[in-house]
Each structure stands twice: as C-alpha cells, then as structure tokens.
C-alpha cells in the first residue's frame, strides 16, 4: 500500500520567511437558510460509509444544504475540470473545538466561483463518494448554488507532516500551511509531483498540473507551502494506493 502524501497548490504558492501573521475563519451562520435544511460538512463527510451515497433528507438526517468558502482558484487551473473545493469552519463557544472540514464539489459545468466566495449549495440528488481518493459530491448544477458573500478569508491551519499523516481525515480538502524542504534540491519547476519533507513524518508531494498558471515557477529548496491537502489515487477512487 502506497500511503505517500499529496499536497495540491491550488493557490499561488506562498514563500514566507515567517509564519502567517494571522488566520481568519469563516463566520458559520445557518440563520440564512431555513431551519433544519443546513448541514455541516463534518456531518456530510460522516454520511459516507465506504460506498457511494445518494444525498437526500434521509441520508442527511433532514438536511439539504451545505455552506462554506471556496478555497480553490479557478483561474489557477490546478484542479480537474468542473471541480471546486469548499471549506467550512463551524465555530463553537470554545475556539479549540472549532471544526474545520472541506469537500470537493464536482459540478455539471465549469464553476465560475472565485476564491473567497461564500456559497450555499443544495446537495439534494448529488452523489457522495470518493473520486481519486478524495471525498467528493458529484452532479451539482449551477442552479443549486447560491453566492452569499464574496471576499471571505478561509482558515489556513499550520500542520506538520507527522500530524498530516496521522489525521488526514481532518485535513483532507482544507487549506494548510507547511514548512518543508525539497527532497530533491534540483527539482526544477513546480510542475508535476515534487516531494518535500520536514523530519516529522514521511515526505509528501507538492503537486502542480502542467497547465497551472504557476507551473513554471521554480521549486524552492526550502519554503512555507500553502495549499489544499488532498489524496491522489491515479488508478482508482479509494484511499488505498494513494499519494496524500
């Protein structure tokens, strides 16, 4: 079983000499929807039990609609066609128990939503399953999506490779920042899969599609990488034989 880690830079890579000065989280407010129709991404992810699920009020305990912030960059061209990644931070009275989860949305047409758009998505009729190793809601149309606000900042969580490997379910399809060194100092450009390590766990891959707008940028020897934590199964949809 290949459980190497995969790390998608969907945004422009950030190379910083110091940590992020601040991390902002989304205000999670279900009051804009009808009572009972909103469901958290945590609950949606828990509805998956190992096989595809048709999403409806029965499978979602009465819920129909998810909310979150778009964290994938449509202009960066580093995602599969018709896909976006949505992240939600559900605040609690204790900030240490805030829940951040993400999910891939595969739409029937190319999404036009920008990074920072806050969306409500009616997922009724969609299919929940793993695509390329990542939990994905497929079959969503533009008519099921409502833009609630724009220019929102999603939470970016710092992580080590040891923590990413041991708790990948918590970080899959969410924004993370990682201080790491290139395994191959002569890796060239960002295009393709480039391994990085931080001495806390197995190396991960920083993955950049050849068509991505930042693919020609040089791969740094040491940097803070900010991107979307993801799995990559090149021969199937489950989490086995994946790069994380």
Steps between C-alpha positions, in 0.01 A plus 500: 500500500640837399392757756724786390358846537374736235469876541330707232598863452174636367592855591814691418774350714600709799870502592530675833793549734265497799166347588170647395431815696137405549243240404138600456211258518161507337202614700280193498145630498217266408233762564498592131345163417177344617502322834622144459618526140864587578748221567869532585774359282603288797158333500503457123839330514376271775214387273755317285546143621725361230268493200325767292202672662215685329447818699147573619321581824513133600877465462566847647269482803262756355766732358521618141749788489868548577693824538862603485770706334654418163872429554588382148614749238315458170748733331798300629398197288633247751180296546318246283231642270166599658639478854525734797601449862281631782616552858293570808602593855213446740569715805424385853503682832851362550734589212706188570204284396423688178446252216658563161419260218510513123360313203538490122195603296481360147252701296328430170657814349819694564453698825534877482555558872806684626723437798326650804145461369268383778252251358183317595466180297186288492652154468171310460539240228878520503721196545747480788800277434875490463642623169874460459516431874326821611148520640295672229141611441424448130217607271442850636353757258550877502131539593572326832764757599436839662776756559444646847806727518835564332851573622485275808822368654514129576697358791852380414622243752874445557591132497799269520537192282471277804165654588380500140571129462338401829186715466452536125121465534496830691706684238385351170377773262589787736761774491822422685843657526813291527863594559705246308811436292517356149618137501672568167669843514526493119129442445469774237155658468183435699341303214424138590537319835788626715581344836555713810585396857517655846649216714174438689354238266520348155552737209202644312455606141443858394296449184458755222326429170699592192216733395502688833589867476785458752640176352808670357604659829818351652463235770656653814756309703329601826171686543165537667252335265134594519245291314226240517579168668374219278542138404591384151397154381606475138345157443174508695280695739568353845766606751722198434805539274473876536741783536375735771 
